[in-house]
Each structure stands twice: as C-alpha cells, then as structure tokens.
Amino acid sequence: MLYLAGILVFITGVQLFILTEQTDHFFAWTIKPSLTAATLGAAYWASCLLEIAAARKRLWVHARISIPTVLIFTALTFVVTMIHLDRFHFASPDPIARIAAWAWLLVYAIVPLLLSILWIIQSRVPGSDQARHFTPGRLVASCLLLVGLVLIPVGVVLLIRPDLIIPAWPWMLTPLAARAIGAWALALGIAMAHALWENDWMRIQTATLSLAAFGGLELIALARYPGDVNWALPQSIFYVGFMLFLFICGMVSIPLARRQK
C-alpha cells in the first residue's frame, strides 16, 4: 500500500512541481498563482520519500510513523474535495483535466478506507516493538516540538477558517488552495508529534528525511516564483526562515541515523 501511495504522490508531484503552470490541463483543478502549485507539489514529493522509505523498512515499528500521517492527510483531502467540488475539472472540455479530476476523487475516496483496514490488520499481527536504543537529544526534540506547535494550529485554521489566515499569507490563496495546504500542514504537524512519542531515530528517520525534503523543495519553489510573494509582509521572511529551519532539522537525522548502523 505504501509503495502504491508513493507512486501516486510522485505522479501528483510531477503534475504540480514540474508542470506547475499547466494545472488547467494536467491537474484536477486549476491552481493560481504558480507558487501555490509548486508548494503543493513539494509536499507531495516529500510525502513520496516518506512512503517509499517506510515501505522499505523490515520492521513495522520503523515504518508505522508514516501511516497516521498519510491517513490523516488523505481523509482531510477527501473532505476538502467534497467542500469544493465545483472547483474541480469534472465537466472540463479537456479530457486530460477531466480524467485527472475523476482520478483525484477516486483516490481520495478509496485510499483512507483501504489504509484504515490495512492498519487494523497490521495492528493485530502478533509481536512486540523493538526497544528504543538511540533517542533524539533535547535539542532535536525541541525542534520537532516547535515544528508541530507551528504547523498544527496553522493547519487547523487553514482547514476550518481559511478566511482568517488568507489575508496574512505571504502570497494569494484561494479557499481551496488554503485548505489543501492546511491538510498538509496538519498532517505534517501530527507526524512531528508522533515522532516525539516514538522517541527513537530508527522509528522517526523516514519522517525527518521527508521534513528535509519538504523544506528544501519549498525553498526551491520560492526561488522559482519570487514574484508571487508579497515581500513587504514580515510573515514572508518568517516563511522562508521556517522552511530553512525544516530543511536543517530534517538533515540532522542523516548523520544521526548512520550512527545506529
């Protein structure tokens, strides 16, 4: 299931991060400005890394951090899709856009249900967790906590009341785009909380690598479309700094994880 999900989010990432300016033709709905599409594409590719890396793990305890994150995101995205059905290309004269819209709806209707069933089955498999043997230090734990404390409330507000945060966002957002970003922010924030609970580098390595990819790709997206950002807003500088912080936090996991082997 994780391999399948990884392939699906990789394809979506291509649609958004590579074909950024052609979402009216290649994606489920038209996304403007381009920075929004690239931002979502970065999130999908970071998720691809999370899912493929988790699928390659031999032990369940080293892979399970990916499951709540993917389940929460896909379930929230299905709800967001239902709220904004009129914005999707279901009736588009472009057959590619129409297929993309119906494929999107099918994936987000089926994946949360299927993943929930598989999670229940996996949880019933006999066995016990391998003991924690290399816990993150206080500095790393503090960084993960900070990321969660920022992303969870931002994600909740974007999902429930996007009108409250859209005026303060560094670039223009539609309600649909705001909620789509909110689903990613909340899922990633919950992944950080889960990482704190797992409290072992082998268990959280996939999530921290995904965090580094997300921050790095977001910085690339900003570099590609700087004209979409309102740099007069102080929150624009904070956004850049926060993405750099995510990248650094995630990269720290690489040498630490190697020390365990």
C-alpha positions as a Markdown table, in Angstrom:
| # | Residue | x | y | z |
|---|---|---|---|---|
| 1 | Met | 0.0 | 0.0 | 0.0 |
| 2 | Leu | 2.8 | 2.4 | 0.8 |
| 3 | Tyr | 4.6 | 1.7 | -2.5 |
| 4 | Leu | 1.3 | 2.3 | -4.3 |
| 5 | Ala | 0.7 | 5.5 | -2.4 |
| 6 | Gly | 4.3 | 6.6 | -3.1 |
| 7 | Ile | 3.8 | 6.2 | -6.8 |
| 8 | Leu | 0.5 | 8.1 | -6.8 |
| 9 | Val | 2.0 | 11.1 | -4.8 |
| 10 | Phe | 5.1 | 11.1 | -7.1 |
| 11 | Ile | 2.8 | 11.4 | -10.1 |
| 12 | Thr | 0.9 | 14.2 | -8.4 |
| 13 | Gly | 4.2 | 15.9 | -7.6 |
| 14 | Val | 5.2 | 15.9 | -11.3 |
| 15 | Gln | 1.8 | 17.5 | -12.2 |
| 16 | Leu | 2.4 | 20.2 | -9.6 |
| 17 | Phe | 6.1 | 20.8 | -9.2 |
| 18 | Ile | 7.2 | 20.2 | -12.9 |
| 19 | Leu | 4.0 | 21.1 | -14.8 |
| 20 | Thr | 3.4 | 23.9 | -12.4 |
| 21 | Glu | 2.0 | 26.4 | -14.9 |
| 22 | Gln | -0.3 | 23.9 | -16.7 |
| 23 | Thr | -2.6 | 22.8 | -13.9 |
| 24 | Asp | -5.6 | 23.8 | -16.1 |
| 25 | His | -4.6 | 21.0 | -18.4 |
| 26 | Phe | -2.8 | 18.3 | -16.3 |
| 27 | Phe | -4.3 | 18.6 | -12.9 |
| 28 | Ala | -7.6 | 18.0 | -11.1 |
| 29 | Trp | -8.2 | 21.7 | -10.6 |
| 30 | Thr | -6.6 | 25.0 | -11.9 |
| 31 | Ile | -4.2 | 26.4 | -9.4 |
| 32 | Lys | -3.0 | 30.0 | -9.4 |
| 33 | Pro | -0.6 | 31.5 | -8.7 |
| 34 | Ser | 2.1 | 29.1 | -9.7 |
| 35 | Leu | 3.8 | 29.2 | -6.3 |
| 36 | Thr | 0.8 | 27.5 | -4.8 |
| 37 | Ala | 1.0 | 24.6 | -7.2 |
| 38 | Ala | 4.8 | 24.3 | -6.6 |
| 39 | Thr | 4.2 | 24.4 | -2.8 |
| 40 | Leu | 1.7 | 21.5 | -3.0 |
| 41 | Gly | 4.0 | 19.7 | -5.4 |
| 42 | Ala | 6.8 | 19.9 | -2.9 |
| 43 | Ala | 4.6 | 18.5 | -0.2 |
| 44 | Tyr | 3.6 | 15.5 | -2.5 |
| 45 | Trp | 7.2 | 14.7 | -3.3 |
| 46 | Ala | 8.2 | 14.9 | 0.3 |
| 47 | Ser | 5.4 | 12.5 | 1.1 |
| 48 | Cys | 6.7 | 10.2 | -1.7 |
| 49 | Leu | 10.0 | 10.0 | 0.1 |
| 50 | Leu | 8.2 | 9.2 | 3.4 |
| 51 | Glu | 6.1 | 6.4 | 2.0 |
| 52 | Ile | 8.8 | 4.7 | -0.1 |
| 53 | Ala | 11.3 | 4.9 | 2.7 |
| 54 | Ala | 8.7 | 3.5 | 5.1 |
| 55 | Ala | 7.7 | 0.7 | 2.7 |
| 56 | Arg | 11.4 | -0.4 | 2.5 |
| 57 | Lys | 11.6 | -0.9 | 6.3 |
| 58 | Arg | 11.8 | -4.5 | 7.5 |
| 59 | Leu | 10.1 | -3.9 | 10.9 |
| 60 | Trp | 6.7 | -2.4 | 11.4 |
| 61 | Val | 7.9 | -0.2 | 14.3 |
| 62 | His | 10.3 | 1.5 | 11.9 |
| 63 | Ala | 7.6 | 2.2 | 9.3 |
| 64 | Arg | 4.4 | 3.0 | 11.3 |
| 65 | Ile | 5.0 | 6.7 | 11.7 |
| 66 | Ser | 4.0 | 7.1 | 8.1 |
| 67 | Ile | 0.6 | 5.5 | 8.5 |
| 68 | Pro | -1.3 | 8.1 | 10.6 |
| 69 | Thr | 0.3 | 10.9 | 8.6 |
| 70 | Val | -0.9 | 9.5 | 5.3 |
| 71 | Leu | -4.3 | 8.5 | 6.7 |
| 72 | Ile | -5.0 | 12.0 | 8.2 |
| 73 | Phe | -3.9 | 13.8 | 5.0 |
| 74 | Thr | -5.9 | 11.6 | 2.6 |
| 75 | Ala | -9.1 | 11.8 | 4.8 |
| 76 | Leu | -8.8 | 15.6 | 5.2 |
| 77 | Thr | -8.2 | 16.0 | 1.5 |
| 78 | Phe | -11.3 | 14.0 | 0.7 |
| 79 | Val | -13.3 | 16.3 | 2.9 |
| 80 | Val | -11.7 | 19.4 | 1.3 |
| 81 | Thr | -12.6 | 18.0 | -2.1 |
| 82 | Met | -16.2 | 17.5 | -1.1 |
| 83 | Ile | -16.4 | 21.1 | 0.1 |
| 84 | His | -15.0 | 22.5 | -3.2 |
| 85 | Leu | -16.4 | 20.1 | -5.8 |
| 86 | Asp | -17.4 | 22.9 | -8.0 |
| 87 | Arg | -13.7 | 23.9 | -8.5 |
| 88 | Phe | -12.7 | 20.6 | -10.0 |
| 89 | His | -12.4 | 19.7 | -13.7 |
| 90 | Phe | -15.2 | 17.2 | -13.7 |
| 91 | Ala | -17.0 | 18.8 | -16.6 |
| 92 | Ser | -14.0 | 20.3 | -18.3 |
| 93 | Pro | -13.9 | 20.0 | -22.1 |
| 94 | Asp | -10.3 | 19.0 | -21.8 |
| 95 | Pro | -10.3 | 15.1 | -21.4 |
| 96 | Ile | -6.9 | 15.1 | -19.6 |
| 97 | Ala | -8.1 | 17.6 | -17.0 |
| 98 | Arg | -11.4 | 15.7 | -16.6 |
| 99 | Ile | -9.6 | 12.3 | -16.1 |
| 100 | Ala | -7.3 | 14.0 | -13.6 |
| 101 | Ala | -10.3 | 15.3 | -11.6 |
| 102 | Trp | -12.1 | 11.9 | -11.5 |
| 103 | Ala | -8.8 | 10.1 | -10.7 |
| 104 | Trp | -8.3 | 12.5 | -7.8 |
| 105 | Leu | -11.8 | 11.9 | -6.4 |
| 106 | Leu | -11.4 | 8.1 | -6.7 |
| 107 | Val | -8.0 | 8.0 | -5.0 |
| 108 | Tyr | -9.1 | 10.2 | -2.0 |
| 109 | Ala | -12.3 | 8.3 | -1.6 |
| 110 | Ile | -10.7 | 4.8 | -1.6 |
| 111 | Val | -7.2 | 5.3 | 0.0 |
| 112 | Pro | -8.3 | 6.4 | 3.5 |
| 113 | Leu | -10.7 | 3.5 | 3.8 |
| 114 | Leu | -8.3 | 0.9 | 2.4 |
| 115 | Leu | -5.4 | 2.3 | 4.6 |
| 116 | Ser | -7.6 | 2.1 | 7.7 |
| 117 | Ile | -8.4 | -1.5 | 7.0 |
| 118 | Leu | -4.8 | -2.4 | 6.4 |
| 119 | Trp | -3.7 | -0.5 | 9.6 |
| 120 | Ile | -6.2 | -2.5 | 11.7 |
| 121 | Ile | -5.0 | -5.8 | 10.2 |
| 122 | Gln | -1.3 | -4.9 | 10.7 |
| 123 | Ser | -2.0 | -3.8 | 14.3 |
| 124 | Arg | -3.4 | -7.3 | 15.1 |
| 125 | Val | -0.2 | -9.1 | 13.9 |
| 126 | Pro | 1.5 | -10.8 | 16.9 |
| 127 | Gly | 4.7 | -9.3 | 18.1 |
| 128 | Ser | 6.3 | -6.6 | 20.2 |
| 129 | Asp | 8.1 | -3.4 | 19.5 |
| 130 | Gln | 11.9 | -3.4 | 19.3 |
| 131 | Ala | 13.4 | -1.5 | 22.2 |
| 132 | Arg | 14.4 | 2.2 | 21.7 |
| 133 | His | 18.2 | 2.4 | 21.6 |
| 134 | Phe | 19.0 | 5.8 | 20.1 |
| 135 | Thr | 16.7 | 8.6 | 21.3 |
| 136 | Pro | 17.0 | 12.1 | 19.9 |
| 137 | Gly | 18.5 | 14.6 | 22.2 |
| 138 | Arg | 16.7 | 17.5 | 23.8 |
| 139 | Leu | 17.7 | 19.9 | 21.0 |
| 140 | Val | 16.3 | 17.8 | 18.3 |
| 141 | Ala | 13.2 | 17.0 | 20.3 |
| 142 | Ser | 12.7 | 20.8 | 20.9 |
| 143 | Cys | 12.9 | 21.4 | 17.2 |
| 144 | Leu | 10.3 | 18.7 | 16.4 |
| 145 | Leu | 8.1 | 20.2 | 19.1 |
| 146 | Leu | 8.4 | 23.7 | 17.7 |
| 147 | Val | 7.6 | 22.5 | 14.2 |
| 148 | Gly | 4.5 | 20.7 | 15.5 |
| 149 | Leu | 3.4 | 23.7 | 17.5 |
| 150 | Val | 3.6 | 25.9 | 14.4 |
| 151 | Leu | 2.1 | 23.5 | 11.8 |
| 152 | Ile | -0.8 | 22.0 | 13.8 |
| 153 | Pro | -2.6 | 25.3 | 14.6 |
| 154 | Val | -1.9 | 26.8 | 11.2 |
| 155 | Gly | -3.2 | 23.7 | 9.6 |
| 156 | Val | -6.4 | 23.7 | 11.7 |
| 157 | Val | -7.1 | 27.4 | 10.9 |
| 158 | Leu | -6.4 | 26.9 | 7.2 |
| 159 | Leu | -8.9 | 24.0 | 7.1 |
| 160 | Ile | -11.7 | 25.4 | 9.3 |
| 161 | Arg | -11.5 | 29.2 | 8.7 |
| 162 | Pro | -9.2 | 29.9 | 5.7 |
| 163 | Asp | -10.7 | 33.4 | 5.5 |
| 164 | Leu | -8.9 | 34.3 | 8.8 |
| 165 | Ile | -5.4 | 33.4 | 7.5 |
| 166 | Ile | -5.6 | 34.1 | 3.7 |
| 167 | Pro | -5.1 | 37.9 | 4.2 |
| 168 | Ala | -1.9 | 37.3 | 6.2 |
| 169 | Trp | -0.5 | 34.6 | 3.9 |
| 170 | Pro | 2.7 | 35.6 | 2.0 |
| 171 | Trp | 1.0 | 35.1 | -1.4 |
| 172 | Met | -2.5 | 34.9 | -2.7 |
| 173 | Leu | -4.5 | 31.8 | -1.8 |
| 174 | Thr | -8.0 | 30.6 | -2.8 |
| 175 | Pro | -10.1 | 28.9 | -0.1 |
| 176 | Leu | -9.5 | 25.5 | -1.8 |
| 177 | Ala | -5.7 | 26.0 | -2.0 |
| 178 | Ala | -5.7 | 27.2 | 1.6 |
| 179 | Arg | -7.5 | 24.1 | 2.8 |
| 180 | Ala | -5.2 | 21.9 | 0.6 |
| 181 | Ile | -2.1 | 23.4 | 2.2 |
| 182 | Gly | -3.8 | 23.1 | 5.6 |
| 183 | Ala | -4.3 | 19.4 | 5.2 |
| 184 | Trp | -0.6 | 19.0 | 4.6 |
| 185 | Ala | 0.4 | 21.3 | 7.5 |
| 186 | Leu | -1.8 | 19.5 | 9.9 |
| 187 | Ala | -0.7 | 16.0 | 8.8 |
| 188 | Leu | 3.0 | 17.0 | 9.0 |
| 189 | Gly | 2.5 | 18.6 | 12.4 |
| 190 | Ile | 0.9 | 15.5 | 13.7 |
| 191 | Ala | 3.8 | 13.5 | 12.3 |
| 192 | Met | 6.1 | 15.6 | 14.4 |
| 193 | Ala | 4.0 | 14.9 | 17.5 |
| 194 | His | 4.1 | 11.2 | 16.6 |
| 195 | Ala | 7.9 | 11.4 | 16.2 |
| 196 | Leu | 8.2 | 12.8 | 19.7 |
| 197 | Trp | 6.2 | 9.9 | 21.0 |
| 198 | Glu | 8.2 | 7.3 | 19.1 |
| 199 | Asn | 11.4 | 8.9 | 20.5 |
| 200 | Asp | 13.9 | 6.8 | 18.5 |
| 201 | Trp | 15.9 | 7.7 | 15.4 |
| 202 | Met | 15.2 | 4.4 | 13.6 |
| 203 | Arg | 11.5 | 4.9 | 14.1 |
| 204 | Ile | 11.4 | 8.5 | 13.0 |
| 205 | Gln | 14.0 | 8.6 | 10.3 |
| 206 | Thr | 11.6 | 8.4 | 7.4 |
| 207 | Ala | 9.6 | 11.4 | 8.8 |
| 208 | Thr | 12.6 | 13.6 | 9.4 |
| 209 | Leu | 14.0 | 12.8 | 5.9 |
| 210 | Ser | 10.6 | 13.8 | 4.5 |
| 211 | Leu | 10.8 | 17.0 | 6.6 |
| 212 | Ala | 14.2 | 17.9 | 5.0 |
| 213 | Ala | 12.8 | 17.2 | 1.5 |
| 214 | Phe | 9.7 | 19.4 | 2.2 |
| 215 | Gly | 11.7 | 22.3 | 3.5 |
| 216 | Gly | 14.3 | 22.1 | 0.6 |
| 217 | Leu | 11.7 | 21.8 | -2.1 |
| 218 | Glu | 9.7 | 24.7 | -0.7 |
| 219 | Leu | 12.8 | 26.9 | -0.8 |
| 220 | Ile | 13.2 | 25.9 | -4.5 |
| 221 | Ala | 9.6 | 26.7 | -5.2 |
| 222 | Leu | 10.1 | 30.2 | -3.6 |
| 223 | Ala | 13.3 | 30.7 | -5.7 |
| 224 | Arg | 11.3 | 29.8 | -8.9 |
| 225 | Tyr | 8.4 | 32.1 | -8.2 |
| 226 | Pro | 9.6 | 35.0 | -6.1 |
| 227 | Gly | 7.3 | 37.4 | -7.9 |
| 228 | Asp | 4.3 | 35.6 | -6.4 |
| 229 | Val | 5.3 | 36.6 | -2.8 |
| 230 | Asn | 4.4 | 39.8 | -1.1 |
| 231 | Trp | 7.9 | 40.5 | 0.3 |
| 232 | Ala | 6.6 | 43.6 | 2.1 |
| 233 | Leu | 4.9 | 41.4 | 4.6 |
| 234 | Pro | 7.1 | 40.3 | 7.6 |
| 235 | Gln | 5.5 | 36.9 | 7.5 |
| 236 | Ser | 7.1 | 36.3 | 4.1 |
| 237 | Ile | 10.5 | 36.4 | 5.7 |
| 238 | Phe | 9.3 | 34.2 | 8.5 |
| 239 | Tyr | 8.0 | 31.7 | 5.9 |
| 240 | Val | 11.4 | 31.5 | 4.2 |
| 241 | Gly | 13.1 | 31.1 | 7.6 |
| 242 | Phe | 10.7 | 28.4 | 8.7 |
| 243 | Met | 11.3 | 26.4 | 5.6 |
| 244 | Leu | 15.0 | 26.7 | 6.0 |
| 245 | Phe | 14.5 | 25.5 | 9.6 |
| 246 | Leu | 12.6 | 22.5 | 8.4 |
| 247 | Phe | 15.3 | 21.6 | 6.0 |
| 248 | Ile | 18.1 | 21.8 | 8.6 |
| 249 | Cys | 16.0 | 19.9 | 11.2 |
| 250 | Gly | 15.5 | 17.1 | 8.7 |
| 251 | Met | 19.0 | 16.9 | 7.5 |
| 252 | Val | 20.3 | 16.5 | 11.1 |
| 253 | Ser | 18.7 | 13.0 | 11.0 |
| 254 | Ile | 21.0 | 11.7 | 8.3 |
| 255 | Pro | 24.3 | 11.5 | 10.3 |
| 256 | Leu | 22.5 | 10.6 | 13.5 |
| 257 | Ala | 20.7 | 7.7 | 11.8 |
| 258 | Arg | 24.0 | 6.4 | 10.3 |
| 259 | Arg | 25.5 | 6.2 | 13.8 |
| 260 | Gln | 23.0 | 3.5 | 14.7 |
| 261 | Lys | 24.1 | 1.1 | 11.9 |
